Amino acid sequence: MKTLRLRNALCAGLATALLVASPLAGAADSVGYDDTTFGTMAVDGMVVRPLGLGATVLGAATWLVTLPFSALGGNVGGAAEQLIMKPARFTFTRPLGDF
């Protein structure tokens, strides 16, 4: 019962953050700024980076579960690149606010 409430609260919080963040990111792009603004950096740091971290963890778990099949197909490296490395690079190596 507690985990269901916690999950619902997390989902509601994530949905609210995405609804609040989407106009900020769109407004920064429509104005045509070449440099990053406070809004894009804040959205990136508070919403997009945690989602990227979650995608990296979920991708690693998926890669681990599908590893035997990837090994049989001979594409372990390709699967690791798509499921782990791309989300990790998006999360950890790009400048803050640079989409």
C-alpha positions as CSV (number, residue, x, y, z in Angstrom):
1,M,0.0,0.0,0.0
2,K,2.8,2.4,0.9
3,T,4.8,1.5,-2.3
4,L,1.7,2.2,-4.4
5,R,1.3,5.6,-2.8
6,L,5.0,6.3,-3.3
7,R,4.9,5.2,-6.9
8,N,1.8,7.4,-7.6
9,A,3.4,10.4,-5.9
10,L,6.6,9.9,-8.0
11,C,4.6,9.6,-11.2
12,A,2.6,12.7,-10.3
13,G,5.7,14.7,-9.5
14,L,7.4,13.6,-12.8
15,A,4.3,14.5,-14.8
16,T,4.1,17.9,-13.1
17,A,7.8,18.6,-13.7
18,L,7.5,17.7,-17.4
19,L,4.5,19.9,-17.8
20,V,6.2,22.8,-16.2
21,A,9.5,22.2,-18.0
22,S,8.2,21.9,-21.6
23,P,7.1,25.5,-22.1
24,L,10.5,26.7,-20.7
25,A,12.5,24.6,-23.1
26,G,10.2,25.6,-26.0
27,A,10.4,29.3,-25.2
28,A,14.1,29.3,-25.1
29,D,14.3,27.7,-28.6
30,S,11.6,29.9,-30.1
31,V,13.3,33.1,-29.0
32,G,16.5,32.1,-30.9
33,Y,19.1,32.4,-28.2
34,D,22.4,30.9,-29.1
35,D,23.6,30.7,-25.5
36,T,22.0,28.6,-22.8
37,T,19.7,30.4,-20.4
38,F,18.9,29.8,-16.8
39,G,15.6,28.1,-17.8
40,T,17.2,25.6,-20.1
41,M,20.0,24.8,-17.6
42,A,17.5,24.4,-14.8
43,V,15.3,22.1,-16.8
44,D,18.3,20.1,-17.9
45,G,19.7,19.8,-14.4
46,M,16.5,19.1,-12.6
47,V,14.5,17.1,-15.1
48,V,16.4,15.9,-18.1
49,R,19.6,14.7,-16.4
50,P,17.7,12.5,-13.8
51,L,15.6,11.1,-16.6
52,G,18.8,10.3,-18.5
53,L,20.3,8.6,-15.5
54,G,17.1,6.5,-15.2
55,A,17.4,5.6,-18.9
56,T,21.0,4.6,-18.4
57,V,20.2,2.3,-15.4
58,L,17.1,0.9,-17.3
59,G,19.2,0.3,-20.4
60,A,21.9,-1.4,-18.4
61,A,19.3,-3.7,-16.8
62,T,17.8,-4.5,-20.2
63,W,21.3,-5.1,-21.6
64,L,22.1,-7.5,-18.8
65,V,18.8,-9.4,-19.2
66,T,19.2,-9.7,-23.0
67,L,23.0,-10.5,-22.9
68,P,22.6,-14.2,-23.7
69,F,20.6,-13.4,-26.8
70,S,23.0,-10.6,-27.8
71,A,25.9,-13.0,-27.4
72,L,24.2,-15.6,-29.6
73,G,23.5,-13.0,-32.2
74,G,27.0,-11.6,-32.0
75,N,26.0,-8.0,-31.2
76,V,26.9,-7.5,-27.6
77,G,28.9,-4.4,-28.4
78,G,26.1,-2.8,-30.5
79,A,23.5,-3.6,-27.8
80,A,25.8,-2.0,-25.1
81,E,26.3,1.1,-27.3
82,Q,22.5,1.6,-27.8
83,L,21.3,0.6,-24.4
84,I,24.0,2.0,-22.1
85,M,26.5,4.2,-23.8
86,K,24.2,6.6,-25.7
87,P,22.1,7.4,-22.6
88,A,25.2,7.7,-20.5
89,R,26.9,10.1,-22.9
90,F,23.7,12.2,-23.1
91,T,23.5,12.3,-19.3
92,F,27.1,12.8,-18.3
93,T,29.2,14.3,-21.1
94,R,27.3,17.1,-22.8
95,P,27.3,20.7,-21.4
96,L,24.5,21.7,-19.1
97,G,21.5,23.1,-21.0
98,D,22.8,21.9,-24.4
99,F,20.2,19.7,-26.0
